[in-house]
Amino acid sequence: MLIAHFQFRLWLGDASLAQIRESRHRLEGLTKDAQEKKERNDSLYAEVIDLRKGLETIEERARYELGMIKDNETFFQVLQ
């Protein structure tokens, strides 16, 4: 009877082999997701540091994203 009980728990009960396999698979997915988010956070943090350090990055973003130009500059638009 004891062997039957342990066999049941091993294959079908709580903490069965199937549940352990499923938990490991889910853990791998969560680990991968966490790594991707960490890389994105590191990238954003580097951008924040760069923005705090110098005005060059701010100027570059203003030019490309907002289309701003400096005084005494002439804007040329090339159409292809």
N, C-alpha and C positions, 0 to 999 in steps of 0.2 A: 504494500500500500504506500509506503514511504517513497519507493522508487517511482511509482506512478505519479505521485504528487510532484516530485522534483522534475520528472519528465514533462508534466503539464506546464509547470512554471517555466521551464527552459524553452519550450516551443510556443506556448500560447499565452502564458500568464504575464504578470507585470515584470518588466525588465527581461522580456524574452529576447531571443536573438534578433528577431525581426524588428522589435522596437529599438534595440541598440543600434542596428544597422541604419534605421531611419533617423535616429538621433545624430549619428555620426554624419550622415549625408546633410542633414539640416545644419549642423555645426560647420561643415565645410562651406556651405552656401553663405552662412552668416559671416564667416571669417573672410571670404572673398569680398563680400559686400562692404565689410568694415575696412578692408585694405583699400578698396576703391575710394571710399569716402575719406580715408586718411590722406590719400594722395591728392584728392581734390582740395581738401582743407589746407594741406601744405602749399599747394599752388596758390590758393587764395591768400594765405598768410604771406607768402613771398611777394605777391602783388601789393598787399597792404603796406608792407615794409618799404617796398620800392616807391609807393606813392607818398609815404611819409618822408622819405629821404630827400628826393629831388624833385625839381619842377619839370625836368625833362619828360618824365612819364606823363605828368598831368598835361603838359603842352601837347605831347603826341596824341593822347586820347582826345583832347579838345579839337585837334586838327582833323583826325580821322573819323571820329564819331559825331562831332557837332559841326564840322566844316568851318571852323574858325580860322582866321588868318591874323597875322600881326599887323601893326601899323606900318605903313610904307611898303607893304607887300602887294603884289598884283596876283590875282587869282586867275589861273588858266584852267579851263576844263577841256580835256581831250576826249572827243567822241569817236568811238570805233565802229 
